Amino acid sequence: MTDQDPWPELRRLRQSIDNMDSALVHLLAERFKITQRVGELKAQYGLPPADPGRETQQIARLRALAEDAHLDPEFAEKFLGFIVAEVVRHHEAIAREP
């Protein structure tokens, strides 16, 4: 153990984490605004809420990006799966609207 106080470094690191969390929330909000419009277009033209082919492509793409970024590809896939499931749920709700 050292005599150095860890708290200033912890506060600095946590502030950086808080900043990144804020950015992630704003990015997700923008992403969902766009997927909202996608859902409206799908409903307008009678397209299905889910697109398994696109989802497969996106998973492969995201896994490759994760590997390049030294992020666990399994985690990246789970994260995308969560987002896609929420998007599809929104698209299904849009399709049910009159």
SEMAR-638610 format. One record per residue: residue in one letter; residue number from 1; x, y, z of N, C-alpha, C, CB in turn. Coordinates in steps of 0.05 Angstrom, whole numbers. Each point is the difference from the previous one (the first is absolute). Glycine has a CB too. Layout:
BEGIN
PT  a  NUM  X  Y  Z  X  Y  Z  X  Y  Z  X  Y  Z
...
END
This chain:
BEGIN
PT  m  1  16  -24  0  -16  24  0  17  25  0  -36  -25  24
PT  t  2  26  46  -36  15  25  -1  -13  20  19  15  -8  -48
PT  d  3  0  29  54  -10  21  17  -16  21  -16  39  -7  30
PT  q  4  -39  4  -56  -14  19  -18  -30  -2  3  39  -2  -32
PT  d  5  -53  25  33  -29  1  2  -12  -7  -27  3  35  37
PT  p  6  -20  -56  -38  -12  -8  -26  -24  17  -8  16  -46  9
PT  w  7  -27  61  9  -26  14  -6  1  21  -22  -10  -8  47
PT  p  8  31  24  -49  0  19  -23  -1  -15  -27  26  33  29
PT  e  9  -10  -54  -31  0  -16  -25  -27  -13  -5  49  -8  5
PT  l  10  -61  -3  16  -26  -12  -3  -21  20  -8  13  -34  35
PT  r  11  -13  57  -23  -19  21  -8  4  8  -29  -1  17  47
PT  r  12  26  -14  -56  6  7  -28  -11  -21  -19  41  26  15
PT  l  13  -35  -51  -8  -9  -22  -17  -30  -2  -1  42  -25  10
PT  r  14  -55  28  13  -29  -1  1  -13  22  -15  4  -22  44
PT  q  15  8  46  -44  -10  22  -16  1  -7  -29  15  33  35
PT  s  16  7  -45  -44  2  -8  -28  -21  -21  -7  49  9  2
PT  i  17  -54  -28  16  -21  -20  -4  -27  14  -2  27  -35  25
PT  d  18  -33  54  -7  -25  15  -1  -4  14  -26  2  5  50
PT  n  19  20  7  -60  -1  15  -26  -7  -20  -22  33  34  17
PT  m  20  -20  -57  -17  -6  -20  -21  -28  -11  2  48  -12  0
PT  d  21  -58  8  25  -28  -9  3  -19  21  -12  13  -26  42
PT  s  22  -8  51  -37  -16  21  -11  0  -1  -31  9  29  41
PT  a  23  14  -32  -52  2  -2  -29  -15  -24  -11  45  23  2
PT  l  24  -42  -46  12  -15  -24  -9  -30  4  0  38  -27  18
PT  v  25  -48  40  3  -29  5  2  -9  18  -23  2  -5  50
PT  h  26  13  26  -56  -7  18  -22  2  -15  -27  16  40  27
PT  l  27  4  -56  -31  2  -16  -24  -23  -19  -3  50  4  2
PT  l  28  -57  -17  19  -23  -19  -1  -26  15  -6  23  -30  32
PT  a  29  -26  54  -21  -24  16  -6  -1  7  -29  0  18  46
PT  e  30  22  -10  -58  1  6  -28  -5  -25  -17  32  38  9
PT  r  31  -21  -60  -1  -4  -25  -15  -29  -8  0  46  -15  13
PT  f  32  -60  18  10  -28  -7  2  -18  19  -15  9  -21  43
PT  k  33  -1  46  -46  -15  19  -17  1  -10  -29  11  39  30
PT  i  34  11  -48  -39  3  -10  -27  -15  -26  -4  45  22  -4
PT  t  35  -43  -41  24  -14  -25  -3  -30  4  2  39  -24  19
PT  q  36  -48  45  -6  -28  7  1  -10  5  -29  4  20  47
PT  r  37  11  -4  -62  -7  6  -28  1  -26  -17  18  47  5
PT  v  38  2  -64  0  1  -26  -14  -26  -15  5  51  -1  4
PT  g  39  -60  0  21  -24  -14  7  -25  11  -14  20  -11  44
PT  e  40  -20  38  -46  -23  13  -14  0  -8  -30  2  38  33
PT  l  41  22  -38  -45  1  -8  -28  -8  -29  -4  37  34  -7
PT  k  42  -27  -51  24  -8  -29  -2  -30  -3  3  45  -13  19
PT  a  43  -57  27  0  -29  -2  3  -15  11  -24  6  4  50
PT  q  44  4  18  -60  -13  13  -23  0  -19  -25  14  45  18
PT  y  45  7  -60  -21  3  -17  -24  -5  -30  6  32  33  -18
PT  g  46  -43  -39  42  -7  -27  7  24  -19  3  -42  8  -24
PT  l  47  65  3  31  24  -16  4  0  -11  28  26  27  -33
PT  p  48  -14  -50  38  0  -12  27  17  17  19  -7  -45  -20
PT  p  49  0  45  45  15  15  20  29  -9  3  -43  8  24
PT  a  50  48  -34  -27  27  -10  3  11  -7  -27  -11  -18  46
PT  d  51  38  20  -48  14  -7  -25  23  -18  8  -13  44  -23
PT  p  52  8  -70  25  21  -18  9  26  1  -17  -37  -30  17
PT  g  53  35  34  -43  24  1  -17  17  24  8  -25  -22  -37
PT  r  54  12  45  41  15  24  8  12  -4  28  -31  29  -28
PT  e  55  16  -41  45  10  -5  28  24  -17  -1  -46  5  18
PT  t  56  46  -26  -34  24  -18  -3  24  16  -10  -31  -39  -8
PT  q  57  27  56  -12  22  16  -10  10  19  21  -20  -3  -46
PT  q  58  2  15  61  8  19  21  15  -13  22  -40  28  -11
PT  i  59  32  -52  18  14  -15  21  29  -5  -9  -43  -22  16
PT  a  60  46  12  -40  27  -6  -10  17  26  -1  -18  -38  -28
PT  r  61  6  59  18  14  26  -1  8  10  27  -26  11  -41
PT  l  62  7  -13  60  6  10  27  21  -17  14  -46  18  3
PT  r  63  45  -44  -7  20  -18  12  28  8  -11  -34  -38  5
PT  a  64  36  43  -31  26  8  -11  9  26  11  -11  -25  -42
PT  l  65  -7  44  44  7  26  13  10  -3  28  -34  23  -29
PT  a  66  20  -40  44  8  -5  28  28  -12  1  -49  -7  12
PT  e  67  54  -13  -29  27  -12  1  21  21  -6  -20  -44  -15
PT  d  68  15  61  -5  19  21  -7  5  19  23  -14  -4  -48
PT  a  69  -8  8  64  2  19  23  8  -14  26  -35  27  -22
PT  h  70  42  -52  20  8  -16  24  -23  -1  20  48  13  -8
PT  l  71  -72  -16  -2  -24  -3  17  -10  -29  -4  -12  50  -3
PT  d  72  3  -63  23  -10  -27  -2  -23  -1  -21  13  -9  49
PT  p  73  -10  -6  -70  -20  -2  -21  -27  -12  11  37  -5  -34
PT  e  74  -35  -13  53  -24  -11  12  -16  22  14  23  -44  6
PT  f  75  -9  61  8  -14  23  14  -12  18  -21  32  -2  38
PT  a  76  -18  9  -59  -10  17  -21  -25  -12  -13  47  17  -9
PT  e  77  -46  -43  4  -24  -13  -12  -24  1  19  31  -31  -26
PT  k  78  -26  26  52  -22  2  19  -12  28  1  21  -37  27
PT  f  79  -3  56  -27  -9  28  1  -17  7  -25  42  12  26
PT  l  80  -32  -20  -49  -16  5  -25  -26  -15  1  43  7  -26
PT  g  81  -42  -32  36  -25  -16  2  -21  14  17  27  -41  -6
PT  f  82  -18  53  28  -19  14  17  -12  24  -14  27  -14  40
PT  i  83  -10  29  -55  -10  24  -14  -19  -9  -22  43  24  10
PT  v  84  -35  -44  -26  -17  -9  -22  -27  -10  10  41  -13  -26
PT  a  85  -41  -2  48  -26  -9  11  -18  23  8  23  -41  17
PT  e  86  -11  62  -6  -16  24  7  -10  14  -25  27  5  42
PT  v  87  -10  -3  -63  -8  13  -25  -23  -16  -12  47  17  -7
PT  v  88  -45  -43  6  -21  -17  -12  -26  4  16  34  -34  -17
PT  r  89  -32  35  43  -24  5  17  -13  26  -8  21  -26  38
PT  h  90  -5  47  -42  -11  26  -8  -13  -2  -28  35  23  27
PT  h  91  -21  -38  -45  -11  -3  -27  -27  -15  0  47  1  -18
PT  e  92  -49  -21  35  -25  -15  2  -22  19  10  25  -43  9
PT  a  93  -19  60  10  -19  19  11  -9  19  -21  20  -5  46
PT  i  94  -1  15  -62  -7  19  -22  -18  -14  -20  44  24  7
PT  a  95  -38  -49  -13  -16  -15  -20  -28  -3  9  41  -24  -15
PT  r  96  -46  22  41  -27  -3  11  -16  26  0  17  -38  28
PT  e  97  -3  60  -31  -14  26  1  -18  3  -24  38  21  26
PT  p  98  -61  -8  -23  -18  4  -23  12  20  -20  -39  -11  29
END
